[in-house]
Amino acid sequence: MSEIGVGIVGGGYMGKAHAVAMSAVGAVFGTGLRPRLEMVCASSEASAARYRDAFGFARSTGDWRTLVGDDRVEAVVIASPQETHRAIAEAAFAQGKPVFCEKPLGASVEDSRAMVSSAEKAGSANMVGFNYIRTPASQHARKLVADGAIGDVTWFRGEHTEDFYADPDMPASWRTRDAANGTMGDLAPHMINAALALLGPIEALVAEVETVHGTRGGEMVTNDDQGQFMCRFANGAMGHLFFSRIATGRKMGYAYEINGTQGAIRFDQEDQNTLWLYQASDAEPERGFRKILTGPAHADYGAFCEGPGHGTGYQDQIIIEARDFLKAIETGEPVWPTFRDGLAVNQVVAASQESSRSKSWVSVNDF
């Protein structure tokens, strides 16, 4: 067992989640590498000092360059705004340091492609933070699909819908001003990642992306409220994905359905410890969707709780990510999703935006 000094850029919502995860992961999973909270960076020295004291870091700074360049910071977690990701990652890779980056990987496809190149040139461990696909239920869904439990997949429907901007009288904020923070940059990447994880690459799509509430409090909204696309996967399956921050009543609407020739799967993140499975091979009198409550028999559940049906939560997903990142550092072997997987998500987002502009089908590989 050995220590590794971790620096986290960003001390807000996700910075806190990663600090808590790094503090807990050794005890939860018995990792060979034990993180040491070495330094936190925020937008000012004062706020960084507050995060240092609140989360238990040894030191703090208001300049990410100081964090990345510090010898006692041996691994970097990026939990800052998208437009900062590329510069921080490239600087860390230049020093041979592993990097975990929150989604979306870059603020653009160009940024993401440059980050992939930098990571692969350095040969350093790299991961992107798509936490929702790591629930024990969704890990089991991936296994069921891969094992052929529902036959050949023919259709996929996915959504990531929330209602934090459903009220048209909500004032404008940073979320409504930068293109990268619209629904296609904020919510869409999670469900696109899920679709790619469950079914594989998307070949082509046709999309609509729109701003429903064009002004808020007299200020122009410069990014999108919702978007959708029909698609064709490389394996031949059809798909439909929908994303919205104005879906009234939805709080964590990360949900999907998968139809296959021999069965089907349903999942909804608002009930994240439950998976629904239909198998055509069941006897006719009992045939129907059955409720599977996650428990110690499912991937990663037992590290948190010994009781089936007792459940895991949001923070546990981040701890699972921390375990995987440490494993990638310790073994030198890539752990999904790497920066290249993050680039694949950004390519689908870019294809969607272009399709919406051109009102036509587009090939994802063109991006």
C-alpha angles and dihedrals in degrees: 000000000000138000128247123195112232126200120195121201106208127032101202129096097320095032089059092046091053093045090053091046093051090049093051106034097084093054094041099047104016092235121194089227115058115202120230114202096232107163141356126200127203137167093275137023090244096053091043090054090052091052090046092056095040097048101033103250119160094225143004140206141184092217121070090204089065091052096047093046096049114111093217091056101084099166130030129215115195113208098152130107118303095250090063097050100087099051094046094047094047091050092050094047090049086064094045095250124148115246133206111191128192117234137303093049097216136001088248141012088259091055092047093049091051090049092051090050091049093048095048093045090053093044089219126146111268134180139170122222108245097147104167095067088060097070111119088244095055091042087055091048089055090051093049092052093045092048092052094243091147097033121235112352112241105170141018131193120186136170140178106195130166134161105218089120099032092111107082089206093062107118123247118265141165087290091066099043110057121063090221091060098054121107091273090056098037112034105012096067092063096056094038087055089051092051092050091046094050102037108013131236125001111228103189141356146178116215147185120203121179148170108226099181105044097184134031120192090346093306122117116247108225102188139052132283099195144359142181140185142188113218147177118225123217089246089061098256122136120232146185126196128186130188129185142162091190099057099131112226096015115116103167104002098170097144140149144181124202122194121198137175091258104029150335142245131211129189136172122186091214084073096032098168094059131079124184119215131185120189122186090208091071117107111273096244091056099033113129143090111310125203116239114197111203118241143150090305089068125079116283095348096107093059089067105033139008095206120090111229094016089108144214127249146214096280090052089062090058091049089053088052090051090052091052093047091051090048091054090051094046098045100032088227121125116254120203129282097042125174088270089058088050090053090054089058092049090051091057090049091050091048090051093052092048092047090052090052095046096036091224144103113275135191114242091213089066088071 
